[in-house]
């Protein structure tokens, strides 16, 4: 596996050479810095840790400042690990978008979805609600209905889908195509939409 | 708009040249590329532009309305679509609205649009 960390910028429209139209997301990918190399002997698994995005030193803990100093970089806002990195890299290397990706690649994108707050079952789990508005239904159109049986089992089973906090979760979208690269600006156009708000960090795996 | 999005969109917009200056009310002739098997031919679609939507973005579209053998046809074109070979401005119209939806309820003489004769001299290529 290989990949980079990026920042979601926003969406636009793209036409390919066959004239097909794509809705696509612009992502600023890299430059990422290799901040740690994990090895089988020392850490129990092989991985590469990358850092992306600037962060003020005064907002960084002393422990992290020391961690970034080891690779000779400034503090980074987002750090992510990639297991079994397919490209051989050294500590402190700077990776740009064209080093890892090329046009036409299929990638997986991980982001944090937009938080929706406390939502009911219709929005959160796709329940259909009560179905009608007549026959005595006046205050329960979007209610979940029954949550269990009677004196047996006399309890509600764990894991039953109910209302609650929605969104703000790690989401992975698989098999998105890289439509175009702008290597000089470290930009990438990915077909379709990505999880999360604009200006949020995304991890792009290949 | 975000400057990065602007950069990306302008790079595609610059690649598409020959978009004339036109707006709602103008009569345009759109040369559309049509693929039939391996052959490609050009079909003309001439009519009145009734709106331009999402202007100054890559998602910009314009709607052309024409009366084809008594039946009104509206066609929406993405302005950056590669299947558009050329756009010709046939006639400049003088209208007071950006969206000419009222044309849908009118026919015959009522659906005429006054010609804007002043605009012709200034209709420079974009």
Interface residues (C-beta under 8 A of the other chain):
Chain A: X9 X10 X12 X13 X14 X15 X17 X19 X21 X26 X28 X182 X185 X187 X189 X198
Chain B: X2 X4 X5 X7 X8 X9 X11 X12 X33 X57 X58 X59 X78 X80 X81 X82 X83
